[in-house]
Amino acid sequence: MSLSFSVRSAGAMDAASLLEIYRPYIDSSTTSFELRIPAVEEFADRIQTAVEKWSWLLAEVEGQPVGYAYGSTHRVREAYAYSVETSVYVLESYHRRGIANALYENLFAQLQERGYVSAFAGITLPNDPSVKFHKQFGFKPIGIFPRVGFKFDTWLDVEWLYCPIQ
């Protein structure tokens, strides 16, 4: 059975519901390197910044957010101005239903319109489903940063992937 969902731009008013999607990735996963749940106001500020500079999209099923994707700073130096880091988060109960794909397709279209040419994604290892998803979307592995993060008393490696936008 096909899942019916829509994709739209997020706004600060979506912060609380999107933060609930993100919460398990912080609390019980090494997917995010955040160690504490941000305040709703802080998360709203992140959304607003992303909307202004890159893009932040959410997917909804029957009006309820089930996933989101956004662009963010790859690096702060001016010469990196046309590169962007991308992230996508989907509620576990909605994995492998086309939501992440639709979010990334829409995100990349908006990033391309804004003049970005290179997208990068960092994936904490091991995470075969995320690596596979990104590769299927067109990302290519470019290297691994060993022991770059420390969470849950464990050193973590991050694989970096690259995808051309234009």
N, C-alpha and C positions, 0 to 999 in steps of 0.2 A: 504494500500500500504506500502510495506517495504522500509525503508530508507537505502540507501547505504552509508556507511561511513567507514573510515579506522582509525586505531589507530597507532601512532608512538611516538617515543621519541621526547620530545621538546628540544629546544636549545635556547641559548640567542637570536638568530635571530628571534625567535617567540615572543619575549617579547611584542612588541607593539600590535600585534593582540590578544594575550592572556590577556593583560591588558584591552582591550576593552570588553572582556567577563566578566572580574572581576568588571569593573567600576560600573555597576548598583547594585552590591552586596555591594559596599561601599557607593555610593551616596544615595540610596533609600531603603536600606534593613538593617535589623539588623543581617543578616546572617554572615557578616564579622564585626569584631570589629574595623577594621581600620576606621579612621576618615578622612583620606585624601588619595587621589589617589597617589600612589608612582610614582616616576619618572621612565621612561622606563628603564634607566640604573640600577636603584635599583631593578626593577622587573627582569631584565636580570640576575643580580647577584643572586637573589633568585633561579631562574631556574637553573643556573649553579651549585649552591651549592646542590640543590636537586638532580640533575642528578648525581653528583659525589658521594653523600652519600646514597641516597635512590632511588628515581626515580621520573620523571616528564613526564607524557604522555599527548598527545593531541589527540582529535578526529577531523577528517576533513571530510567535505562534499564537494565534487568537489574542493578539494585543499584549502578550507577555514576552519580555525579552528572554531569549534562550542562548544567545551568543553575541559576541562582538569582535570587531577587528579594528586596528588603528595603526597609524604611522606615528613615528616619533624620531627624535634626533638620533642619527647614526653617530656622529661625532660633532663637537662644537666648533671646530676651526672652519673658517669661511670656505675653504676649498672643498669641504664636504657638503656644500649647500644643495647639491643635486642628488644626494644619497639619503636614504631613509631606512629606518629599522621598522619592521612590521611584526605584529603580534596578533594572534587570534585565540580566543577562548570560547568554548562552547560547553554548556551544561552536559555532564556525562551522559545523561539519559537521552541526549540528542546527538551524540557522536555518530559518525558514519551515516548521516542522513542528508548530506549535501549542503549543510549550513555553512561550514567553514569554507567550502569551495565558493559558494555564492558570495560570502562576505569578502573573500580575497579578490574575486573577479571584480566586484564593485569598487573595492578599495584601490586596486591597481589602476582601474579606469580613472578614478578621481586623482590619484597621485600623478598619473601620466598627464592629465589635463593641467595640473599645477606645475609641470615641468621637471618632475623627478625622473631620473634615468636609471638608478640602481637601487634595488631593495636588498636588505640583509636581514637574516633571521638567525637568532642564537637559540639553540636547543640543548637543554641540559640532558646529558647522557646518563643512563640509557633511556631512550624514548623512541623506540622503533616506530610506533604509529605516527608521531609527529614528523620524524625524519622522512618516512614514506610519503606522507601527505605533501610535505614541502617539495620533495623530489617530483612527485606526480604533477605538482603545480608548475614546475619548471625551474625550481631552485637547484643549484649545483653546490656540492660540498666544496668548501675552500680551506678548511682547516679546523683543528681542534685546539682550544685553549685548555690545557690540562690543569686540574686543581685550581680553577679560577674562582670557585665559589665554595662556601662552607655553610651547610645547613643541616640540621638534624644530626649534628656531630659527625658529619661525613664531608670529605672533600669531593667536589664535583667538577666534572669536565663539561665544557660547552662546545658543541660543534657549530661552526658558522657556515651558513649557506648564502649564496648569492643568486639573484634573479634579475635579469635586465627588465626594465619597465618600458624603455623606448629603444 
